[in-house]
Amino acid sequence: MEEESQYKKFIIFLEMFQNRPHHLARFLLENNILTVDFLKKLSDNTTLNQITDVNKMKEEIYFKNIAEMKKYYKSIIYPIEDERGNMSKKEWAIEVNTRLYEAIERENYEEASRLRDYMIRYNIRKL
């Protein structure tokens, strides 16, 4: 019940900013509302880095249902999860391990650490 109350209050707080996303973003950053981990995920996200025209992007996004919307926004923070597709757990573990070793070979340590964190979060063993 406490979580529902927090949720409602947070929605009211967000609505106070109405059509002012720039002010909201600045307020959240200045008050350390967003965690370093979350901000890093945003800055490392390839989808967000490729967006050059925000207004065009808004026009292109259309969701048929809530599940589709949640999946889309989750993919911005955890893009690797959408890449699994129909792979079995074993196949996915091999794929993630391969990506980890390739990132290390390329000396892309940010990607390697992101993959390592993903493996830890989803209990994928290092092969």
VENUR-V373444 format. One line per field, one symbol per residue. phi: phi as a letter, one per 30 degrees, with the letter a starting at -180 (. if undefined). psi: psi as a letter, one per 30 degrees, with the letter a starting at -180 (. if undefined). burial: + if it has 9 or more other C-alpha atoms within 8 Angstrom, else -. A space follows every 10 residues. Layout:
# VENUR-V373444
phi = ???
psi = ???
burial = ???
This chain:
# VENUR-V373444
phi = .dddddeddd deeddddhcb dddddddddd chdddddddd dddddddddd dcbddddddd dbcdaddddd dddddddbdd ddddicdddd dddddddddd ddddddicdd dddddddddd dchcddc
psi = eeeeeeeeee eeeefffchi eeeeeeeeef ghekleeeee eeffkeeeff kfjeeeeeef kkkfleeeee eeeefeeiff effebgklee eeeeeeeeee eeeeefhife eeeeeeeeee eghkkk.
burial = ---------- ---+--+--- ---+---++- -------++- ++--+--++- ------+--- -------++- ---++++++- ---------- -+++-++-++ +-++---+-- ++--++--++ -------
